[in-house]
């Protein structure tokens, strides 16, 4: 029995040894020094990018400076804004003597004004400044490094690449900010379109019920308050289809109070698309356009709102049985398929939504308008059920 135990122990030791050799060899294959260095550099770059994607200011510069210094493999690094003002520096404090600090400021201003410059300080320390430039050549600031000895071509090239990488992240941050400002401006344009006509008519309708049906008037006041609270909220640029439809229901409640039985509404929504993310106020112009331009001129009619699940996409249609218009006139109105039916505001609202859909989801997701004289108008909106970078509330998934 003891012999069997000895054999079993020997086999176990052999298997352990083989496993150890296999692990060591595997590590050598998938984690060579070069691979580890590349992984470390990419990780460091991603940490720097995370800070710079907030823009270039004192806080982001302070966070990014250590990672950028790690990429340049230098003794010290400083970041300056476009006016040549120091934002942050990184490196051992004894390095930052007065003459080195002054040399950094001088080279930063020179690089912002022209080309990269190398300057030797009195203590044989090299100071290299590289401007942070956009693709179009605009100066965002300057990256300055401090290193002992004379920098060779390899170091100078690396500094230039790190500066270009930092500038690209800052430029992306400015692009994101510009896009957010544009989104806000487009939402404000839609809000301005809603307010003049609908609000005036809704208040007149509510006033007409105050004496004849006070309870109905109170209900409509609450619907109106909820509608305006949602439409003028300060939240993000995106919301869910469920939230949009809830606000559309408030709008239609007020319009039905105005038109009575003359306005007929049919709503058909697949439950699985209720959480799909859409641009804020994307449906309001479509429905208001159907009621205001498709029905009001005729004294009444029908509006149908349908939201379907089509695989990776959600397709939303808003259709009315109003007067419609000549498709050629529609196309010729402003050189695209979203010209107005009776006035410029309809064109502005539909074009606004079309632009926002394309900006958020790509050119495959604009509006499609189908109309003909005497055949009403149908507006089709297609949105992806999921798109990375877009979420309800005004931000990005993950």
Secondary structure, DSSP 8 states (H G I E B T S, - for coil): -HHHHHHHHHHHHHHHHHHHHHHHHHHHHH--HHHHHHHHHHHHHHHHHHHHTT-SSHHHHHHHHHHHHHHHT-SEEEEEETTS-EEEEEE-GGG--HHHHHHHHHHHHHHHHSS-EEEE-TTSEEEEEEEEE-TT--EEEEEEEEEES---HHHHHHHHHHHHHHHHHHHHHHHHHHHHHHHHHHHHHHHHHHIIIIIHHHHHHHHHHHHH-HHHHHHHHHHHHHHHHHHT--S-SEEEHHHHHHHHHHHHHHHHHHHGGGEEEEEEE-GGGTT-EEETTTTHHHHHHIIIIIIGGGT-EEEEEEEEEETTEEEEEEEE-S----HHHHHHHHSSTT--SSSHHHHHHHHHHHHHHHHHH-GGG-EEEEE-TTS-EEEEEEEES--TT-BTTTB---
